C-alpha cells in the first residue's frame, strides 16, 4: 500500500523503472507496469514530453496513448509511486530534445548564437529568456491540472518532479555557450558587480554589438580569463533557471520534491562526469531540490570500478542532501540494435549495490522498457516524421524489448533489487560507510572546462585531473582497501588529521594554492599528483604554492617511438617501469630534508619526492601497489579494511564496512567471474575467511570486539 503522506526523498529506498507511456499503446501499459512490479520496483518514472502533448501552440493532447493521467492512475493501482519528468527539455532521443517545433518557428530569437556569432545548430534555447519562461509557465500550468491532484499528499502517488534534464549538457558537448545578446547583457551586469572593473578584458564592457562581437570571438589576450569568468557566471544562471522552474510549480500550488539530473559519463567512463557536477552544483542548495546522476558505465569491471566510486563520492562532497540516479543504466548496451554490445547483467547488480552503500537513495532503471516512436501529427520532412530520431522503435537495449518481451537483463533487475532491500531491512536503512582518513580534492575549477576558445590550459587540466590519476593511483588505493572520500576544496577546509590528495595541473587558483600552503603550515599532510602549478585558473602567473614548498617543476619529458621513458626507485622499492610522461622536480642541493622517491632513468632527475608532510608525484605511475602503500604507510595511513590472499583472489574483490549505532555489517563485491578465497581484516583483526562465488555480493552482520 502507498503511504499517502508527503514523502521526502531518502525516507525509504526508491527503486524505479523508466517506462515511456507515450511510446506505448494504452493496452500495453499494464503489462509493462506489472513487469516492473514483479522485478521488485516500487516506483515508475517517465518523461512527459512537451513535444508530443502540444504539437500545435495552444492545442494540448492528453488523450489515447498520450493520456498521462490515466497512466499515472494505473501505476497507483499497482501500489507504486510515480516520478514525473516534464522537461521542458527531456532529451530521450526525441526531436528537439522534447521541445515543440513551434517554439523554434515562432520565437527564433530564443535560439542563441555562440562562438564567432554563429547560430547554434543543436536544440539549445536561451533558458532564462522571459519569452521562453512564459511558454514553460503555460506548459506547466496545463500539467499542473494532472499533477496536483495526484501528489502523494493529495491521495495520489506522485512523489517527485524532475526539472528539465541534463541542464547545460547540449552547450557542453557542442562547445556552444549561450552568447546571445540577452545572456551577454546579464553576464556584463554580473561581471561588473563582481569585479567592479569595466576594463577587465582591456576594453569598455558596454552592452552593444561591438562588445558582443569581442566576447563571441575573444582574442588570445583575454580568452582564458573570459572563459573562466563565463563558466562561473553560467553556473549561477543554471541555478536561477532551476529556481524559476521550481517557482512556477510552487505558484501553481505544487509542493513536492524536485530533482535535477546531471549528465557526464562518456564511453563507459566517468572522467568527464565531474563537469556535469560542476555545471549544476549551484542548484544543490536550493530548497527541496535533490541532485541525481546519469550512470552509463557499461560493463562494470576493474577497468572502471573506481569511476562509480569517484562519482558517488564527488556527489557526497558537493551536496549535503540525499541524491540518487535518474538514469541508471540497466540494459544490454546494444543501443543501435546492431549487436554492438552485450553487457554482463551482473554489472547492474554490482553498480546498484555500490551506489546504495555510498548514499544513493533513489535509483531509476533506465530505460526499463522499449516502445514505439509514433508519427507526429504534422510530419516534418526530416527522414522519418516521427517523435524521435531512432526510427520506428526505441529502447533496443532495454530489459523489456520494444515488443514487450523481457530480454536477458530483466531477471537481473530482480537480482539487483534483492541485496538493496536486504541491506535496507537489516540496517533499518540507517547506516554509514566506514572510510579511511583520506580525502581527495574535488577542484571545481578543474571541471569548468566545457568551453574552449584559444584555450591553452584545458588540455593540461584534462590530463592531470583524471586519467592516470584515477586509473592508476586512485584505483590502486581502492584495491589496497583504502576507502577515500572527496572534499570540495573550494568550499571547505581540509581535515586536520587526514591525508589530503590533490590532482595538480599547471593551473591552479591562488585561493586553492594558499589553502594548501596554510594546511601544510598547520601540520597537514598533502600528496600532490601531477604537474606543479605555475599559473592561476585564469591563466595569469601564480607560483605561491611552489614558492612555499620550495619544490619547483623542471624539464618535462615525454615518451616517443624512439625514447622509452622509464622511471626507477633509488631505494629499490619498485622495479623500473616504462611511463609516458615525467616532470623533473627541482629543489636546493643542500636540502637534506627532501627524499627522492622516484627518478627518471638515465637522466637521473627526481620526478617524485617527499619533503616533510608534502609528497609530490610528477610522473604517470603504473598500478604500483607496493610503492603507493610505501608512501601511505610512511605518512602514517593504513587501510582500515584489508584483504589477504593470493593476488588473483585479492585483485577485483572489494570489501566495505557499514555501521550504525548498534551493529557493523560487511559488504563484499567479487567483481570477477571466478571464485575467490580471502581473509578479511579490519584494523588488523581477522573478521572472517570467505569463499566468494563469481560476481557474488556478500552481506552479513559481523561482531567486532
GIRABEL-V604133 format. One record per residue. RES is the residue in one letter. PSI is psi in whole degrees, -180 to 180 (NA if undefined). Layout:
BEGIN
res->RES psi->PSI
res->RES psi->PSI
END
This chain:
BEGIN
res->X psi->147
res->X psi->133
res->X psi->117
res->X psi->4
res->X psi->157
res->X psi->131
res->X psi->137
res->X psi->129
res->X psi->131
res->X psi->-18
res->X psi->-28
res->X psi->159
res->X psi->126
res->X psi->117
res->X psi->117
res->X psi->155
res->X psi->128
res->X psi->114
res->X psi->120
res->X psi->97
res->X psi->-35
res->X psi->-5
res->X psi->13
res->X psi->150
res->X psi->148
res->X psi->-39
res->X psi->-11
res->X psi->-16
res->X psi->-50
res->X psi->-42
res->X psi->-39
res->X psi->-39
res->X psi->-42
res->X psi->-42
res->X psi->-40
res->X psi->-44
res->X psi->-45
res->X psi->-25
res->X psi->-3
res->X psi->11
res->X psi->147
res->X psi->6
res->X psi->148
res->X psi->139
res->X psi->152
res->X psi->144
res->X psi->152
res->X psi->90
res->X psi->123
res->X psi->-39
res->X psi->-42
res->X psi->-25
res->X psi->-21
res->X psi->70
res->X psi->-26
res->X psi->133
res->X psi->126
res->X psi->-6
res->X psi->100
res->X psi->137
res->X psi->109
res->X psi->42
res->X psi->167
res->X psi->-128
res->X psi->-12
res->X psi->14
res->X psi->79
res->X psi->-31
res->X psi->-44
res->X psi->-38
res->X psi->-45
res->X psi->-41
res->X psi->-37
res->X psi->-40
res->X psi->-43
res->X psi->-36
res->X psi->-24
res->X psi->11
res->X psi->31
res->X psi->148
res->X psi->168
res->X psi->137
res->X psi->120
res->X psi->137
res->X psi->77
res->X psi->13
res->X psi->-145
res->X psi->-41
res->X psi->133
res->X psi->-16
res->X psi->-117
res->X psi->30
res->X psi->17
res->X psi->155
res->X psi->142
res->X psi->23
res->X psi->24
res->X psi->3
res->X psi->137
res->X psi->147
res->X psi->-36
res->X psi->-24
res->X psi->-47
res->X psi->-34
res->X psi->-41
res->X psi->-21
res->X psi->63
res->X psi->-19
res->X psi->-11
res->X psi->-9
res->X psi->115
res->X psi->163
res->X psi->163
res->X psi->-143
res->X psi->141
res->X psi->28
res->X psi->24
res->X psi->138
res->X psi->139
res->X psi->147
res->X psi->-14
res->X psi->-172
res->X psi->12
res->X psi->138
res->X psi->165
res->X psi->103
res->X psi->-52
res->X psi->6
res->X psi->133
res->X psi->-34
res->X psi->-29
res->X psi->-46
res->X psi->-38
res->X psi->-35
res->X psi->-38
res->X psi->-37
res->X psi->-43
res->X psi->-44
res->X psi->-48
res->X psi->-36
res->X psi->-41
res->X psi->-42
res->X psi->-34
res->X psi->-27
res->X psi->-28
res->X psi->-43
res->X psi->-47
res->X psi->-50
res->X psi->-12
res->X psi->8
res->X psi->152
res->X psi->-38
res->X psi->-11
res->X psi->30
res->X psi->25
res->X psi->-152
res->X psi->6
res->X psi->121
res->X psi->-12
res->X psi->157
res->X psi->128
res->X psi->132
res->X psi->117
res->X psi->-162
res->X psi->131
res->X psi->52
res->X psi->130
res->X psi->-10
res->X psi->-45
res->X psi->-39
res->X psi->-42
res->X psi->-57
res->X psi->-20
res->X psi->3
res->X psi->50
res->X psi->74
res->X psi->148
res->X psi->105
res->X psi->35
res->X psi->160
res->X psi->-44
res->X psi->-49
res->X psi->-37
res->X psi->-35
res->X psi->-44
res->X psi->-37
res->X psi->-44
res->X psi->-41
res->X psi->-46
res->X psi->-45
res->X psi->-42
res->X psi->-40
res->X psi->-35
res->X psi->-45
res->X psi->-12
res->X psi->42
res->X psi->99
res->X psi->-2
res->X psi->28
res->X psi->-34
res->X psi->11
res->X psi->5
res->X psi->159
res->X psi->124
res->X psi->79
res->X psi->158
res->X psi->79
res->X psi->170
res->X psi->-34
res->X psi->-46
res->X psi->-41
res->X psi->-43
res->X psi->-40
res->X psi->-34
res->X psi->-31
res->X psi->-21
res->X psi->65
res->X psi->141
res->X psi->166
res->X psi->-25
res->X psi->-31
res->X psi->6
res->X psi->-41
res->X psi->-46
res->X psi->-41
res->X psi->-46
res->X psi->-41
res->X psi->-48
res->X psi->-47
res->X psi->-39
res->X psi->-38
res->X psi->-45
res->X psi->-48
res->X psi->-26
res->X psi->-35
res->X psi->-34
res->X psi->-39
res->X psi->-41
res->X psi->-39
res->X psi->-41
res->X psi->-47
res->X psi->-42
res->X psi->-39
res->X psi->-45
res->X psi->-45
res->X psi->-43
res->X psi->-35
res->X psi->-49
res->X psi->-44
res->X psi->-39
res->X psi->-19
res->X psi->7
res->X psi->19
res->X psi->110
res->X psi->107
res->X psi->-176
res->X psi->138
res->X psi->145
res->X psi->139
res->X psi->140
res->X psi->133
res->X psi->130
res->X psi->155
res->X psi->-25
res->X psi->155
res->X psi->130
res->X psi->32
res->X psi->16
res->X psi->163
res->X psi->8
res->X psi->-36
res->X psi->-8
res->X psi->-38
res->X psi->-20
res->X psi->-43
res->X psi->-40
res->X psi->-47
res->X psi->-42
res->X psi->-36
res->X psi->3
res->X psi->-21
res->X psi->-14
res->X psi->-19
res->X psi->-38
res->X psi->-10
res->X psi->141
res->X psi->137
res->X psi->22
res->X psi->127
res->X psi->133
res->X psi->153
res->X psi->165
res->X psi->160
res->X psi->119
res->X psi->100
res->X psi->87
res->X psi->-2
res->X psi->-139
res->X psi->127
res->X psi->110
res->X psi->-173
res->X psi->-23
res->X psi->-39
res->X psi->15
res->X psi->-44
res->X psi->-22
res->X psi->-45
res->X psi->-41
res->X psi->-47
res->X psi->-42
res->X psi->-50
res->X psi->-41
res->X psi->-32
res->X psi->-36
res->X psi->-43
res->X psi->-35
res->X psi->-29
res->X psi->-8
res->X psi->140
res->X psi->16
res->X psi->166
res->X psi->143
res->X psi->172
res->X psi->-160
res->X psi->117
res->X psi->-11
res->X psi->85
res->X psi->103
res->X psi->133
res->X psi->6
res->X psi->-157
res->X psi->-19
res->X psi->-1
res->X psi->66
res->X psi->-25
res->X psi->6
res->X psi->41
res->X psi->22
res->X psi->33
res->X psi->-21
res->X psi->153
res->X psi->85
res->X psi->136
res->X psi->120
res->X psi->-16
res->X psi->-21
res->X psi->-41
res->X psi->-42
res->X psi->-47
res->X psi->-40
res->X psi->-41
res->X psi->-44
res->X psi->-45
res->X psi->-42
res->X psi->-43
res->X psi->-47
res->X psi->-20
res->X psi->-9
res->X psi->-8
res->X psi->132
res->X psi->1
res->X psi->131
res->X psi->125
res->X psi->108
res->X psi->117
res->X psi->131
res->X psi->129
res->X psi->-39
res->X psi->137
res->X psi->-178
res->X psi->-153
res->X psi->138
res->X psi->104
res->X psi->163
res->X psi->144
res->X psi->153
res->X psi->-47
res->X psi->107
res->X psi->124
res->X psi->146
res->X psi->82
res->X psi->19
res->X psi->-26
res->X psi->-20
res->X psi->14
res->X psi->178
res->X psi->-19
res->X psi->171
res->X psi->7
res->X psi->5
res->X psi->-163
res->X psi->-35
res->X psi->159
res->X psi->146
res->X psi->43
res->X psi->-30
res->X psi->-4
res->X psi->151
res->X psi->-31
res->X psi->116
res->X psi->167
res->X psi->-30
res->X psi->3
res->X psi->2
res->X psi->127
res->X psi->130
res->X psi->178
res->X psi->-31
res->X psi->-15
res->X psi->-50
res->X psi->-26
res->X psi->-16
res->X psi->-44
res->X psi->-47
res->X psi->-30
res->X psi->-37
res->X psi->-28
res->X psi->-51
res->X psi->-32
res->X psi->-48
res->X psi->-31
res->X psi->-45
res->X psi->-43
res->X psi->-41
res->X psi->-47
res->X psi->-30
res->X psi->0
res->X psi->28
res->X psi->14
res->X psi->100
res->X psi->162
res->X psi->143
res->X psi->136
res->X psi->124
res->X psi->163
res->X psi->166
res->X psi->58
res->X psi->128
res->X psi->135
res->X psi->133
res->X psi->123
res->X psi->113
res->X psi->104
res->X psi->-36
res->X psi->-23
res->X psi->-7
res->X psi->10
res->X psi->60
res->X psi->17
res->X psi->-18
res->X psi->144
res->X psi->140
res->X psi->111
res->X psi->38
res->X psi->108
res->X psi->-28
res->X psi->-26
res->X psi->-47
res->X psi->-41
res->X psi->-44
res->X psi->-43
res->X psi->-40
res->X psi->-43
res->X psi->-25
res->X psi->-22
res->X psi->-137
res->X psi->-110
res->X psi->-36
res->X psi->-45
res->X psi->-50
res->X psi->-20
res->X psi->-55
res->X psi->-58
res->X psi->-39
res->X psi->-42
res->X psi->-38
res->X psi->-43
res->X psi->-41
res->X psi->-38
res->X psi->-4
res->X psi->-3
res->X psi->127
res->X psi->89
res->X psi->156
res->X psi->169
res->X psi->157
res->X psi->133
res->X psi->93
res->X psi->-20
res->X psi->-28
res->X psi->-21
res->X psi->158
res->X psi->144
res->X psi->152
res->X psi->129
res->X psi->-47
res->X psi->1
res->X psi->162
res->X psi->130
res->X psi->117
res->X psi->130
res->X psi->123
res->X psi->130
res->X psi->136
res->X psi->-179
res->X psi->-13
res->X psi->132
res->X psi->131
res->X psi->153
res->X psi->-40
res->X psi->-39
res->X psi->-42
res->X psi->-44
res->X psi->-39
res->X psi->-38
res->X psi->-47
res->X psi->-44
res->X psi->-40
res->X psi->-44
res->X psi->-42
res->X psi->-23
res->X psi->7
res->X psi->6
res->X psi->152
res->X psi->131
res->X psi->138
res->X psi->116
res->X psi->127
res->X psi->113
res->X psi->-132
res->X psi->129
res->X psi->140
res->X psi->141
res->X psi->-11
res->X psi->157
res->X psi->176
res->X psi->-20
res->X psi->7
res->X psi->-7
res->X psi->151
res->X psi->139
res->X psi->110
res->X psi->26
res->X psi->-43
res->X psi->-52
res->X psi->-30
res->X psi->-38
res->X psi->-31
res->X psi->-25
res->X psi->33
res->X psi->128
res->X psi->155
res->X psi->136
res->X psi->-139
res->X psi->147
res->X psi->141
res->X psi->135
res->X psi->142
res->X psi->156
res->X psi->-179
res->X psi->-11
res->X psi->-4
res->X psi->107
res->X psi->74
res->X psi->128
res->X psi->160
res->X psi->142
res->X psi->166
res->X psi->120
res->X psi->-26
res->X psi->2
res->X psi->25
res->X psi->-33
res->X psi->162
res->X psi->150
res->X psi->139
res->X psi->159
res->X psi->141
res->X psi->177
res->X psi->-10
res->X psi->142
res->X psi->149
res->X psi->128
res->X psi->138
res->X psi->125
res->X psi->142
res->X psi->167
res->X psi->136
res->X psi->-27
res->X psi->-3
res->X psi->93
res->X psi->-9
res->X psi->-21
res->X psi->124
res->X psi->131
res->X psi->117
res->X psi->-32
res->X psi->146
res->X psi->157
res->X psi->124
res->X psi->142
res->X psi->-34
res->X psi->-26
res->X psi->39
res->X psi->139
res->X psi->142
res->X psi->1
res->X psi->126
res->X psi->160
res->X psi->134
res->X psi->105
res->X psi->-123
res->X psi->4
res->X psi->129
res->X psi->133
res->X psi->126
res->X psi->113
res->X psi->52
res->X psi->162
res->X psi->105
res->X psi->155
res->X psi->-174
res->X psi->71
res->X psi->80
res->X psi->-40
res->X psi->-43
res->X psi->-46
res->X psi->-39
res->X psi->-39
res->X psi->-45
res->X psi->-50
res->X psi->-40
res->X psi->-40
res->X psi->-23
res->X psi->-3
res->X psi->20
res->X psi->116
res->X psi->137
res->X psi->137
res->X psi->-39
res->X psi->137
res->X psi->145
res->X psi->144
res->X psi->147
res->X psi->-171
res->X psi->160
res->X psi->-41
res->X psi->-26
res->X psi->-33
res->X psi->-47
res->X psi->130
res->X psi->4
res->X psi->124
res->X psi->109
res->X psi->148
res->X psi->148
res->X psi->131
res->X psi->151
res->X psi->151
res->X psi->-166
res->X psi->-29
res->X psi->-25
res->X psi->164
res->X psi->145
res->X psi->143
res->X psi->133
res->X psi->128
res->X psi->128
res->X psi->121
res->X psi->106
res->X psi->-6
res->X psi->167
res->X psi->32
res->X psi->161
res->X psi->144
res->X psi->148
res->X psi->114
res->X psi->155
res->X psi->136
res->X psi->129
res->X psi->142
res->X psi->119
res->X psi->42
res->X psi->-6
res->X psi->139
res->X psi->127
res->X psi->13
res->X psi->151
res->X psi->130
res->X psi->138
res->X psi->114
res->X psi->125
res->X psi->163
res->X psi->130
res->X psi->14
res->X psi->149
res->X psi->117
res->X psi->132
res->X psi->123
res->X psi->153
res->X psi->142
res->X psi->156
res->X psi->124
res->X psi->127
res->X psi->NA
END
